[in-house]
Amino acid sequence: MLVELNGNKVISKGYGYRNAELKEKNTPNTIFDIGSLTKQFTAAAILKLEMQGKLSTSDTITKYFQNVPVDKSTITIHDLLRHQSGLQSNVGEDYDPITETAFLDSLMISPLQFKIGSDFSYSNIGYSLLALIIEKVSGQTYEQYLYEKLWKPSGMEVTGYSRPNFNTVLIAMGYGKNYTIWGNQQIKVEWEMHHTITYWEMVAYFQLQKICINGINR
């Protein structure tokens, strides 16, 4: 938990267990999965690329992907950001590995839920597409771009995906209801990212001050 008042840190402390079975307690340095909060960084990266003139949120996905069927050809980056593309929520289960080709093939043949831009439906698929667009436009991996352009400039050095340089001893075990084990290894670009509580302070600063996207708030 991190509590600040007028810019002053009041509480920075871990509560509960990092691993309930082993009775290992959380600390301010415990690394937590932040789930779909990952999407805010994906959106910020897209806006940063737009500021650099490397893409436009009005671009359709046909600019970045081949063999887009007619029913999806007018989906824009803006539609993906706002969950208004009409795309399904997921392709398979959240944690099942899938290749880019298989992912795109499944996405392109899946029916739209509604006319593009006419409604809202939360879509992990849409943000996976955004991550792929970031890679295509930047020439870097999704994580490399976010680290170099967003996290590192913000002082968020212990932020990213499950990688070999993470100390796995510090990663919290995920639990569902009644302490059913959820696990701590997650793979999809729209879902899994890790932070220590120490860096939630920087996340909050990033959101409030918008230091990485020059005050643009959409």
Secondary structure per residue as TSV (DSSP state, phi and psi in degrees):
chain	resnum	aa	ss	phi	psi
A	1	M	-	360.0	136.5
A	2	L	E	-125.3	125.5
A	3	V	E	-125.9	127.3
A	4	E	E	-123.8	147.0
A	5	L	E	-133.1	118.5
A	6	N	T	54.3	38.8
A	7	G	T	82.4	-0.9
A	8	N	E	-104.6	133.4
A	9	K	E	-73.5	122.5
A	10	V	E	-98.6	-46.1
A	11	I	E	-136.3	132.9
A	12	S	E	-141.9	95.9
A	13	K	-	-152.8	147.5
A	14	G	-	-92.6	144.8
A	15	Y	-	-130.0	153.1
A	16	G	S	75.3	-163.0
A	17	Y	E	-112.4	135.0
A	18	R	E	-69.3	-37.4
A	19	N	E	-138.0	105.6
A	20	A	T	-65.7	-36.4
A	21	E	T	-64.3	-39.7
A	22	L	T	-93.9	0.4
A	23	K	T	57.8	36.8
A	24	E	E	-91.4	122.4
A	25	K	E	-83.1	151.9
A	26	N	-	-72.0	147.6
A	27	T	-	-130.9	172.9
A	28	P	T	-60.7	-16.6
A	29	N	T	-99.2	2.9
A	30	T	-	-65.2	138.8
A	31	I	E	-96.3	124.9
A	32	F	E	-114.3	143.5
A	33	D	E	-68.2	138.2
A	34	I	-	-111.3	9.0
A	35	G	G	56.1	-134.5
A	36	S	G	-75.8	-2.0
A	37	L	G	-63.3	-16.1
A	38	T	H	-52.5	-33.3
A	39	K	H	-61.3	-29.4
A	40	Q	H	-64.9	-31.8
A	41	F	H	-75.2	-35.9
A	42	T	H	-60.3	-46.5
A	43	A	H	-63.3	-42.1
A	44	A	H	-62.8	-38.4
A	45	A	H	-65.1	-41.0
A	46	I	H	-60.9	-45.5
A	47	L	H	-66.2	-35.0
A	48	K	H	-65.4	-42.0
A	49	L	H	-63.8	-35.2
A	50	E	H	-66.4	-41.5
A	51	M	H	-60.3	-32.8
A	52	Q	T	-81.7	-1.2
A	53	G	T	76.8	18.1
A	54	K	S	-92.9	-13.8
A	55	L	-	-158.9	172.0
A	56	S	-	-131.4	141.2
A	57	T	T	-68.1	-10.5
A	58	S	T	-88.8	-4.4
A	59	D	-	-62.0	141.1
A	60	T	B	-87.1	160.6
A	61	I	G	-68.7	-14.2
A	62	T	G	-65.2	-19.7
A	63	K	G	-71.8	-22.4
A	64	Y	T	-117.5	-15.7
A	65	F	-	-133.1	144.1
A	66	Q	S	-91.4	162.0
A	67	N	S	57.2	38.5
A	68	V	-	-79.0	124.1
A	69	P	-	-67.3	160.7
A	70	V	G	-56.4	-40.4
A	71	D	G	-65.8	-18.2
A	72	K	G	-113.2	2.5
A	73	S	T	-69.7	-18.3
A	74	T	T	-102.3	6.4
A	75	I	-	-64.9	128.5
A	76	T	B	-105.4	166.5
A	77	I	H	-58.9	-38.5
A	78	H	H	-60.9	-40.8
A	79	D	H	-61.2	-41.9
A	80	L	H	-64.5	-44.0
A	81	L	H	-60.0	-37.3
A	82	R	T	-95.4	8.5
A	83	H	T	56.4	39.4
A	84	Q	-	-120.4	22.1
A	85	S	S	-80.0	-20.6
A	86	G	-	86.0	-2.6
A	87	L	-	-69.1	155.0
A	88	Q	-	-62.8	166.9
A	89	S	S	-73.0	-44.8
A	90	N	-	-140.1	161.5
A	91	V	S	-113.6	105.6
A	92	G	S	73.1	-160.4
A	93	E	-	-83.2	155.0
A	94	D	T	-55.7	-36.2
A	95	Y	T	-107.0	6.9
A	96	D	S	-77.4	128.0
A	97	P	-	-64.6	144.5
A	98	I	-	-151.3	140.8
A	99	T	-	-77.4	160.9
A	100	E	H	-60.4	-42.3
A	101	T	H	-62.4	-46.8
A	102	A	H	-64.8	-38.7
A	103	F	H	-61.3	-49.8
A	104	L	H	-66.4	-39.0
A	105	D	H	-60.9	-44.4
A	106	S	H	-66.1	-40.8
A	107	L	H	-63.0	-45.2
A	108	M	H	-67.5	-27.8
A	109	I	H	-94.1	-9.2
A	110	S	S	-75.9	141.3
A	111	P	-	-71.7	147.6
A	112	L	-	-71.9	149.2
A	113	Q	S	-80.9	-26.2
A	114	F	S	-163.7	170.0
A	115	K	S	-61.2	134.6
A	116	I	T	-52.9	127.4
A	117	G	T	82.2	-2.5
A	118	S	S	-93.2	-11.9
A	119	D	S	-154.3	-176.9
A	120	F	-	-125.4	133.8
A	121	S	-	-152.0	119.2
A	122	Y	-	-56.7	126.6
A	123	S	-	-135.1	110.2
A	124	N	H	-66.0	-36.1
A	125	I	H	-56.0	-43.8
A	126	G	H	-58.4	-41.1
A	127	Y	H	-77.3	-25.2
A	128	S	H	-65.2	-40.0
A	129	L	H	-62.3	-41.8
A	130	L	H	-60.9	-40.5
A	131	A	H	-62.7	-40.1
A	132	L	H	-66.0	-37.6
A	133	I	H	-63.5	-41.7
A	134	I	H	-57.1	-43.3
A	135	E	H	-65.9	-43.6
A	136	K	H	-65.7	-40.5
A	137	V	H	-77.2	-40.8
A	138	S	H	-83.3	-23.7
A	139	G	S	75.7	12.3
A	140	Q	S	-122.0	166.4
A	141	T	-	-70.2	158.8
A	142	Y	H	-53.3	-48.6
A	143	E	H	-68.3	-40.1
A	144	Q	H	-59.6	-43.9
A	145	Y	H	-64.8	-46.7
A	146	L	H	-62.9	-39.2
A	147	Y	I	-65.2	-47.7
A	148	E	I	-73.0	-36.0
A	149	K	I	-98.9	-23.2
A	150	L	I	-119.5	-58.8
A	151	W	I	-69.0	-52.1
A	152	K	G	-60.0	-46.7
A	153	P	G	-61.3	-24.0
A	154	S	G	-92.3	1.1
A	155	G	T	80.2	15.0
A	156	M	-	-93.7	72.7
A	157	E	-	-76.1	-23.1
A	158	V	S	-110.0	65.4
A	159	T	E	-141.8	134.9
A	160	G	E	157.1	-159.3
A	161	Y	S	-96.4	174.4
A	162	S	S	-65.2	104.3
A	163	R	-	-126.9	163.4
A	164	P	T	-57.5	-28.5
A	165	N	T	-85.2	2.9
A	166	F	S	-82.6	137.0
A	167	N	-	-77.7	102.8
A	168	T	G	-63.1	-20.3
A	169	V	G	-64.4	-26.1
A	170	L	G	-88.8	-11.4
A	171	I	B	-79.7	126.9
A	172	A	-	-72.0	142.7
A	173	M	-	-76.8	135.3
A	174	G	E	-86.1	141.6
A	175	Y	E	-131.3	147.5
A	176	G	-	-98.1	-157.1
A	177	K	G	-63.8	145.4
A	178	N	G	56.8	31.8
A	179	Y	G	61.4	27.7
A	180	T	-	-68.7	135.7
A	181	I	E	-73.9	126.1
A	182	W	E	-97.5	-31.4
A	183	G	E	100.3	-178.8
A	184	N	S	-136.7	9.4
A	185	Q	-	-109.8	108.8
A	186	Q	-	-128.0	151.8
A	187	I	-	-126.9	-23.2
A	188	K	-	-76.9	144.0
A	189	V	T	-66.6	-25.3
A	190	E	T	-87.5	-4.6
A	191	W	T	-119.0	-53.5
A	192	E	-	-104.5	127.4
A	193	M	-	-152.6	157.8
A	194	H	E	-122.6	148.5
A	195	H	E	-140.9	151.4
A	196	T	E	-91.0	159.0
A	197	I	G	-62.7	-29.9
A	198	T	G	-56.0	-35.3
A	199	Y	G	-92.2	-3.8
A	200	W	H	-62.0	-29.4
A	201	E	H	-59.7	-42.4
A	202	M	H	-71.4	-33.3
A	203	V	H	-62.2	-45.3
A	204	A	H	-62.1	-43.3
A	205	Y	H	-63.4	-41.3
A	206	F	H	-58.4	-44.4
A	207	Q	H	-70.1	-42.4
A	208	L	H	-76.4	-39.0
A	209	Q	H	-96.2	-18.1
A	210	K	-	53.8	47.4
A	211	I	T	-69.5	-19.7
A	212	C	T	-97.9	-13.0
A	213	I	T	-126.1	27.5
A	214	N	T	51.4	42.4
A	215	G	T	80.2	-0.5
A	216	I	-	-73.2	127.5
A	217	N	-	-133.1	112.1
A	218	R	-	-121.0	360.0
